[in-house]
Amino acid sequence: SPLPLKFRNYHPVEEILQKYKMEQPNVPNIAEEIDKKLKQVVEANKTRDVLNIAPKKANWDLKRDLSKKMDLLEKRTQQAITNMVIEKFKQST
């Protein structure tokens, strides 16, 4: 026996086919529920500072990676300044 016709999304024009049309499922309106939950979340989080979401120091990883190189550079800079002062002192005397 052939399977009976069932029109789920198709709305037949012919009267003969109307009896095979399925009823539309009852879909609940979830927009109201979402609005209600959203308002609850907003009310619960009103006291939080929205601008404080990001970490306070965004470049901490850069500082960590460059700290050894910067220490070496600082030592060399101090040594170069010391050598320049010594040379100026020698030239002035």
N, C-alpha and C positions, 0 to 999 in steps of 0.2 A: 504494500500500500504506500502511495506517495506521501511525503510529509505535508502537513497542512500549511497553507500560506499564513505568514504572520508579518504584518507591516509595522515595523517599529518606528521608523522615522518618515516613512512615505505616507502621504495622505492621498489615497486613491480618489479619483474623480468619478469613476463608475460606481453605481449603486450596488452592483453585484459584489464588488470587491470591498465594500465598506465593512462587511461583517468580519473580514480578516484583519482589520485595523486594531492594533493593540492600544490600550489606554496608556497615556503618558505617565511615567513614574512620578510620584509625589516627591519633589526635591525640596528639602528644607531650606529656608532662607538663612544662610549663615552670616550674612553681612551684619545683621543686628548683633549676633554673638561676638563677632570679631570686633565691632565697635565697642561693645561693652567691656571685653577683655582689654582692649587697647586703652580705654579710659582708666581702667583699674591699674594697669601698669604705669601709665603716665602719672596718676595720682600717687602711686607708691614711690616713684622715683623723682618726684618734684624737688625733694630736698638735695638731691645729688647735683654736683656741679658738672654740667655737660662738657665744659672745656677741659676738665681734668681727666679725660678718658685716656689721652696719650701719655706715655711715660714722661717723667719730668726731664730726664736727660736723654735726648734722642741720639746723641752722638757718643754714647759711652763706649761702644765697640770701636769707634775710630780712635778714641783716646787710648784704649787698651792696646790696640795694635801699633800705635805710633809712639807709645811712651818710651820704649827702649831706644828708638831712633832719635827721639827728641832729647833724651838724656845725653846721648853721645854728641849730638849737635850742640847742646848747651855747654858741655865741657870744652869742645873745640872753640866755641865762640868766646868763652871766658879766657881761654889760653891765647887766642888771637888778640883780644883786647889788651891782655897783660903784655904781650910782645909789643904791641903798638905803643903802649905807655912807656915801656922800657926804652924803645928806640927814640921816642920824642925826648925823653929825659937825657939820653946820651947825646942827642943833637944839641940840646940847649946848654949842655955843660962843656 
